[in-house]
Amino acid sequence: MEFIRVWTMQVAGAVIFGVLCEMLAPEGKLKSVVRVVLGLILVIAVINPFAGISDSDLFRGELNFFDNLTVGNEQEILETRMTLVRAYKRRLSDEIITRIAAATRDFEIDVRLEVDTRGELEAADFDVITDVLVILTPKYNDDESLDIENTKTDIISILTNDFGVEERNIRFWRDSFGDF
C-alpha cells in the first residue's frame, strides 16, 4: 500500500506543478510549449512506477520496477514458507515424541526429522517424513535394566505404522554412549 500512496502523491504533485506553471506562463506560443512539456511530465509521473523508470533510470533506459517488486514478493513468500515448514516440523516432532513416550519409559527422548518440503504446501506428498533420528538418553545409569532392542522395535513400529516412515529411514542414537 505504501507504493500506491507514494505514486498518488507523485501524480498529485505533478498536476499541481503543471497548473502553477501554466498559470505563470505568458500567453502565446510559449504557453502551448509549456503545456506540451507539462503533459509529458504528467505522463511520466503516471507511468513511472509501472514502467520502472526512476530519475536515474530515465537516462540509462533501465526498467526494473517489476523485477524488484517480484523479487521482494518471492522473498516474502519464501520466508513465510520456511516459517511454516519449521513450525510443521516442530509440531510433528512433538507429536512423534508424545506417541513414542510410552515405549521409552527408561529413556528421555528427542526426535530430529526431515520432511520432504519440495512440493506445494497443499500437495499430498508435501509432508512425507524422509528421515528420523531418535535420540535416547537413559534416565538411569543401570544399563542391565534397559531393554534397548525392544524399545527400538516398539519405536520403529510406531513410526512405520502411525507416521508412514520407512524403516530404512529410522536411525537411533543413544546419547552419551554413541550409536547402537
C-alpha angles and dihedrals in degrees: 000000000000088000093057093047093051092045092050091050091051093051092046090049091051091050093049091046090050094050092049093048092048092051091051096045116101120245119265136043093339091060091056091050090050090051092052092049092046090048090054091049090051092048091050091049091052098046097033098098093040095050095039093239114151127171094273095035092057091073097037095047094230116153106191107137095104092043091055092045091050093048091050093050093047090051091052091047091049093049091048091048092049091050091050092048092050091049091047093050091048091050092046091048091051090049092051091049090051092050096047096041092094091055092050104053093142095047140064105227138208127177129207116187144175122216128196102247100162094106131066119295091245096046119115093235096045097102102041109144106231101178137013127190113191113198114202121193115186114238091209134040092230105104095181092066094053116099097202099165095051090045091053091047092050092048092048090050093051094046095048097042102037102031104026094237114159111240092235088061095058118094131177132211123188104210117235092007101059135233119340 
